[in-house]
């Protein structure tokens, strides 16, 4: 079962060297907004803070539409699963 963080506003974070805003985060992936073009298939460390804890998880972009990219996690994060 996929569950998600309950975001009331986008979270600031980083996808590799790209500054991003997380719009949606689940246990398997999410949706990020970004100003710089991030290529489909790019793999990087996604970093963000949730409830004063830093989350780091490797992710890959799977599609891109006008400043938004869908990402999926290429590893499991027990820390993220606990927080959700």
C-alpha positions in Angstrom: 0.0 0.0 0.0 1.3 3.4 -1.0 0.9 6.2 1.6 1.9 9.8 1.4 3.1 12.7 3.5 0.3 15.2 4.2 1.7 18.4 2.8 -0.1 21.6 3.4 2.4 23.5 1.2 5.4 22.5 -1.0 8.6 21.5 0.8 11.9 23.1 -0.3 14.5 20.5 -1.1 17.3 19.5 -3.5 17.5 16.9 -6.3 21.2 16.6 -6.7 22.3 20.1 -7.4 18.9 21.3 -8.5 16.7 23.3 -6.0 13.2 21.8 -6.0 9.9 22.1 -4.3 8.2 18.8 -3.3 4.5 18.9 -4.1 3.7 15.3 -3.3 5.7 12.5 -1.6 4.7 8.9 -1.2 6.6 5.8 0.0 7.5 5.1 -3.7 8.1 8.5 -5.2 6.6 11.9 -5.7 6.2 15.1 -7.7 8.7 18.0 -7.7 8.5 21.5 -9.1 11.7 23.1 -10.4 12.9 26.1 -12.3 15.8 24.5 -14.1 15.3 21.7 -16.7 15.9 18.3 -15.2 16.2 15.6 -17.8 14.0 12.5 -17.7 15.9 9.5 -16.4 18.2 11.7 -14.2 19.2 10.0 -11.0 20.2 11.9 -7.9 20.0 12.2 -4.1 16.7 13.9 -3.1 17.1 15.8 0.2 14.5 17.6 2.2 13.4 18.2 5.7 10.1 16.9 7.2 9.2 17.5 10.9 12.8 18.7 11.6 14.3 15.5 10.2 16.5 15.5 7.1 15.4 12.9 4.6 17.8 11.6 1.9 16.8 9.1 -0.7 18.0 8.3 -4.2 15.4 9.1 -6.8 15.0 9.1 -10.6 12.9 11.3 -12.8 10.3 9.4 -14.8 8.5 12.1 -16.7 8.5 15.9 -17.1 5.7 18.4 -17.8 6.4 22.2 -17.8 8.4 22.7 -14.6 7.2 19.5 -12.8 8.8 16.1 -12.8 7.5 12.8 -11.4 10.1 10.9 -9.5 10.3 7.4 -8.2 12.6 6.2 -5.4 15.2 3.6 -6.4 15.7 2.5 -2.8 13.5 2.1 0.2 13.8 4.5 3.1 12.8 3.1 6.5 13.1 6.7 7.9 10.6 8.0 5.3 8.2 5.1 5.9 8.3 5.7 9.6 7.5 9.4 9.1 4.5 8.7 6.8 
